[in-house]
Amino acid sequence: MATAPDKPSRTEASVDGLIDENGSRIDVPPHSELKVANDHEATVGATGPTNWWLYGLIALAIIVAILLLMQVL
């Protein structure tokens, strides 16, 4: 059985653009490197964990107010 010769693989991706969390296109300059984001990176908009805590507390307050109102009536 014949084997195919080993060809060096590409170490880079050919990317025209990226899509952010809002669906907007982000153009990528040619030959730019993409880096992996870790948990120490700054967050954007309402996607940060501190905003989710705020939304959770507001939702909890609304639920408590509804239950309290149902007990009174």
FIGUKOL-526933 format. One record per atom (N, C-alpha, C): residue number from 1; residue in one letter; atom name; x, y, z. Coordinates in steps of 0.2 Angstrom, whole numbers. Layout:
BEGIN
<rec NUM,a,CA,<X,Y,Z>> ...
//
This chain:
BEGIN
<rec 1,m,N,<4,-6,0>> <rec 1,m,CA,<0,0,0>> <rec 1,m,C,<4,6,0>> <rec 2,a,N,<3,11,-4>> <rec 2,a,CA,<7,17,-5>> <rec 2,a,C,<5,22,1>> <rec 3,t,N,<9,26,3>> <rec 3,t,CA,<8,31,8>> <rec 3,t,C,<9,38,5>> <rec 4,a,N,<5,42,8>> <rec 4,a,CA,<5,49,5>> <rec 4,a,C,<11,53,9>> <rec 5,p,N,<15,57,5>> <rec 5,p,CA,<20,60,8>> <rec 5,p,C,<18,65,14>> <rec 6,d,N,<22,66,19>> <rec 6,d,CA,<20,71,24>> <rec 6,d,C,<21,78,22>> <rec 7,k,N,<15,82,22>> <rec 7,k,CA,<15,89,20>> <rec 7,k,C,<15,93,27>> <rec 8,p,N,<19,98,27>> <rec 8,p,CA,<18,102,33>> <rec 8,p,C,<11,105,34>> <rec 9,s,N,<8,105,39>> <rec 9,s,CA,<1,108,40>> <rec 9,s,C,<2,115,42>> <rec 10,r,N,<-4,119,40>> <rec 10,r,CA,<-4,126,41>> <rec 10,r,C,<-5,127,49>> <rec 11,t,N,<-2,132,51>> <rec 11,t,CA,<-2,134,58>> <rec 11,t,C,<-7,140,59>> <rec 12,e,N,<-9,143,54>> <rec 12,e,CA,<-14,149,54>> <rec 12,e,C,<-20,148,51>> <rec 13,a,N,<-25,152,53>> <rec 13,a,CA,<-32,151,50>> <rec 13,a,C,<-33,157,45>> <rec 14,s,N,<-36,156,40>> <rec 14,s,CA,<-38,161,35>> <rec 14,s,C,<-45,164,37>> <rec 15,v,N,<-45,170,40>> <rec 15,v,CA,<-51,172,43>> <rec 15,v,C,<-52,179,39>> <rec 16,d,N,<-58,180,37>> <rec 16,d,CA,<-60,187,34>> <rec 16,d,C,<-63,191,39>> <rec 17,g,N,<-67,189,44>> <rec 17,g,CA,<-70,193,49>> <rec 17,g,C,<-73,189,54>> <rec 18,l,N,<-74,192,60>> <rec 18,l,CA,<-77,188,66>> <rec 18,l,C,<-84,192,67>> <rec 19,i,N,<-88,188,71>> <rec 19,i,CA,<-95,190,73>> <rec 19,i,C,<-95,191,80>> <rec 20,d,N,<-97,197,83>> <rec 20,d,CA,<-97,198,90>> <rec 20,d,C,<-103,196,93>> <rec 21,e,N,<-105,197,99>> <rec 21,e,CA,<-111,194,102>> <rec 21,e,C,<-117,198,100>> <rec 22,n,N,<-116,204,97>> <rec 22,n,CA,<-122,208,95>> <rec 22,n,C,<-123,206,87>> <rec 23,g,N,<-120,202,84>> <rec 23,g,CA,<-120,200,77>> <rec 23,g,C,<-117,205,72>> <rec 24,s,N,<-113,209,75>> <rec 24,s,CA,<-109,214,71>> <rec 24,s,C,<-103,211,68>> <rec 25,r,N,<-101,213,62>> <rec 25,r,CA,<-95,210,59>> <rec 25,r,C,<-89,214,62>> <rec 26,i,N,<-83,210,63>> <rec 26,i,CA,<-77,213,65>> <rec 26,i,C,<-72,211,60>> <rec 27,d,N,<-69,216,56>> <rec 27,d,CA,<-64,214,51>> <rec 27,d,C,<-58,213,55>> <rec 28,v,N,<-54,208,52>> <rec 28,v,CA,<-48,205,55>> <rec 28,v,C,<-43,207,50>> <rec 29,p,N,<-37,211,52>> <rec 29,p,CA,<-32,213,47>> <rec 29,p,C,<-28,207,45>> <rec 30,p,N,<-26,207,39>> <rec 30,p,CA,<-22,201,36>> <rec 30,p,C,<-16,200,40>> <rec 31,h,N,<-14,193,41>> <rec 31,h,CA,<-8,191,45>> <rec 31,h,C,<-8,193,52>> <rec 32,s,N,<-14,194,55>> <rec 32,s,CA,<-15,196,62>> <rec 32,s,C,<-16,189,66>> <rec 33,e,N,<-13,189,72>> <rec 33,e,CA,<-14,183,76>> <rec 33,e,C,<-20,184,81>> <rec 34,l,N,<-24,178,81>> <rec 34,l,CA,<-29,178,86>> <rec 34,l,C,<-27,175,93>> <rec 35,k,N,<-29,178,98>> <rec 35,k,CA,<-26,176,105>> <rec 35,k,C,<-32,173,109>> <rec 36,v,N,<-31,169,113>> <rec 36,v,CA,<-36,166,117>> <rec 36,v,C,<-38,170,123>> <rec 37,a,N,<-44,172,124>> <rec 37,a,CA,<-46,176,130>> <rec 37,a,C,<-46,172,136>> <rec 38,n,N,<-44,174,141>> <rec 38,n,CA,<-45,171,148>> <rec 38,n,C,<-49,175,152>> <rec 39,d,N,<-50,172,158>> <rec 39,d,CA,<-55,175,163>> <rec 39,d,C,<-53,182,165>> <rec 40,h,N,<-47,184,164>> <rec 40,h,CA,<-44,191,166>> <rec 40,h,C,<-46,196,161>> <rec 41,e,N,<-48,195,155>> <rec 41,e,CA,<-50,200,150>> <rec 41,e,C,<-56,204,152>> <rec 42,a,N,<-56,210,150>> <rec 42,a,CA,<-61,214,151>> <rec 42,a,C,<-67,212,147>> <rec 43,t,N,<-73,213,150>> <rec 43,t,CA,<-79,211,147>> <rec 43,t,C,<-83,217,144>> <rec 44,v,N,<-87,215,139>> <rec 44,v,CA,<-90,220,135>> <rec 44,v,C,<-98,220,136>> <rec 45,g,N,<-100,226,137>> <rec 45,g,CA,<-108,227,138>> <rec 45,g,C,<-111,224,143>> <rec 46,a,N,<-116,221,142>> <rec 46,a,CA,<-120,217,147>> <rec 46,a,C,<-118,210,148>> <rec 47,t,N,<-113,208,145>> <rec 47,t,CA,<-111,201,146>> <rec 47,t,C,<-106,199,152>> <rec 48,g,N,<-105,204,155>> <rec 48,g,CA,<-100,203,161>> <rec 48,g,C,<-104,200,167>> <rec 49,p,N,<-100,196,171>> <rec 49,p,CA,<-104,193,177>> <rec 49,p,C,<-107,198,182>> <rec 50,t,N,<-104,204,183>> <rec 50,t,CA,<-107,208,187>> <rec 50,t,C,<-114,211,185>> <rec 51,n,N,<-115,211,179>> <rec 51,n,CA,<-122,213,176>> <rec 51,n,C,<-127,208,177>> <rec 52,w,N,<-124,201,177>> <rec 52,w,CA,<-129,196,178>> <rec 52,w,C,<-131,195,185>> <rec 53,w,N,<-127,197,190>> <rec 53,w,CA,<-129,197,197>> <rec 53,w,C,<-134,202,198>> <rec 54,l,N,<-133,208,195>> <rec 54,l,CA,<-138,214,195>> <rec 54,l,C,<-145,211,192>> <rec 55,y,N,<-145,208,187>> <rec 55,y,CA,<-151,206,184>> <rec 55,y,C,<-154,201,188>> <rec 56,g,N,<-150,196,191>> <rec 56,g,CA,<-153,191,196>> <rec 56,g,C,<-156,194,202>> <rec 57,l,N,<-153,199,205>> <rec 57,l,CA,<-155,203,211>> <rec 57,l,C,<-162,206,209>> <rec 58,i,N,<-162,210,203>> <rec 58,i,CA,<-168,213,201>> <rec 58,i,C,<-174,208,200>> <rec 59,a,N,<-173,202,197>> <rec 59,a,CA,<-178,197,196>> <rec 59,a,C,<-180,194,203>> <rec 60,l,N,<-175,193,207>> <rec 60,l,CA,<-177,191,214>> <rec 60,l,C,<-182,196,218>> <rec 61,a,N,<-180,202,217>> <rec 61,a,CA,<-184,207,221>> <rec 61,a,C,<-191,208,218>> <rec 62,i,N,<-192,207,211>> <rec 62,i,CA,<-198,207,208>> <rec 62,i,C,<-202,201,210>> <rec 63,i,N,<-199,195,211>> <rec 63,i,CA,<-203,189,213>> <rec 63,i,C,<-205,190,220>> <rec 64,v,N,<-201,192,224>> <rec 64,v,CA,<-202,193,231>> <rec 64,v,C,<-208,198,232>> <rec 65,a,N,<-208,204,228>> <rec 65,a,CA,<-214,209,228>> <rec 65,a,C,<-220,206,226>> <rec 66,i,N,<-220,201,221>> <rec 66,i,CA,<-226,198,219>> <rec 66,i,C,<-229,193,224>> <rec 67,l,N,<-224,189,227>> <rec 67,l,CA,<-227,185,232>> <rec 67,l,C,<-229,189,238>> <rec 68,l,N,<-226,194,240>> <rec 68,l,CA,<-229,198,246>> <rec 68,l,C,<-236,201,244>> <rec 69,l,N,<-236,203,238>> <rec 69,l,CA,<-243,206,236>> <rec 69,l,C,<-248,201,236>> <rec 70,m,N,<-247,195,234>> <rec 70,m,CA,<-252,189,234>> <rec 70,m,C,<-253,188,241>> <rec 71,q,N,<-249,188,246>> <rec 71,q,CA,<-250,186,253>> <rec 71,q,C,<-255,192,256>> <rec 72,v,N,<-254,198,254>> <rec 72,v,CA,<-258,203,257>> <rec 72,v,C,<-265,203,254>> <rec 73,l,N,<-266,202,248>> <rec 73,l,CA,<-272,202,244>> <rec 73,l,C,<-275,195,246>> 
//
